[in-house]
Amino acid sequence: MTAQPMQKQKMKVGHISGNTSSLIFDIVNTILLLMVCVITLYPFLNTVAISFNDSTDAVYGGIYLWPRVFSLRSYETILLQSSTIPHSALISALRAVIGTALSIPLSMMLAYVMSRRDFVLRSAVTKLVLFTMYVSGGLIPTFLTYRAYGLMNNFLVYILPGCISAFNVLVMRSFIQGLPYELIESAKIDGASEYRILFGIVFPLSMPVIATIGLFVSVSQWNQWFDTMLYCSGEKDLITLQYELKRILDTANSMTGDSVTADAMASTASEGSGRVTTQTIRAAMTVISVVPIACVYPFLQKYFVKGLTLGAVKG
């Protein structure tokens, strides 16, 4: 009679101890995640605060999460300094959209071929794709090749060279290999063509990795400026937003001292009622560049995480 109450008491104590351990773990885990969140968000929030702060006041420092003296002078300087800003933003958006729209199906087709077990040259093609990740022709041969194919001062120079990336292809191939191969076999028995299998079965099931690669490609296309400087700097209609912002920053850096008058930077600015510094201009450029991608990312986040985890199951 006494053994049973003792056993129940021990079980109750063990249950309380387990709940206490679980509560401590949840508290520690929450604190650690909050710390990671603060460390991750602080640099961006600090940049936003500096971009909206008065330039002269920002020189003294001490700005953290909120602008001390609110001002839109840096954004006015950037947006009014050059009348090509809207057109440059359009070019960057077009290359991001068109480049992503072409890169995904082309990479998917190559990845599908490399994932097929009955493809005789699968190993050779995979090694060839891997080889391109370690060996590059270099800048000069690339420049000469683009010039030979008439891609200088041509919008296609933004699109064609980046249509297929070895890394993206390998990620897609790994994801496709994780799909049930019986689906492809049953479709072949029913008489489906390879294109029907790819775009009717594999493509819809690969939305996580497609969203992941699409985000990779679009971010890369949006942030590019070096290819504009090399191949399209002589064509004003093909200047991208990132390159235009870089030119504005170079103009600010070339002025005497750390600050320049708004009238010197923006011909349409009103009477020099303030000063802008390279610090606030740089922060405003960062915000302008990041905001479009930051607005798109939440819609792809769930696919992004799933695509990375599932695509990494097989090598």
Disulfide bonds with the S-S distance in Angstrom:
none
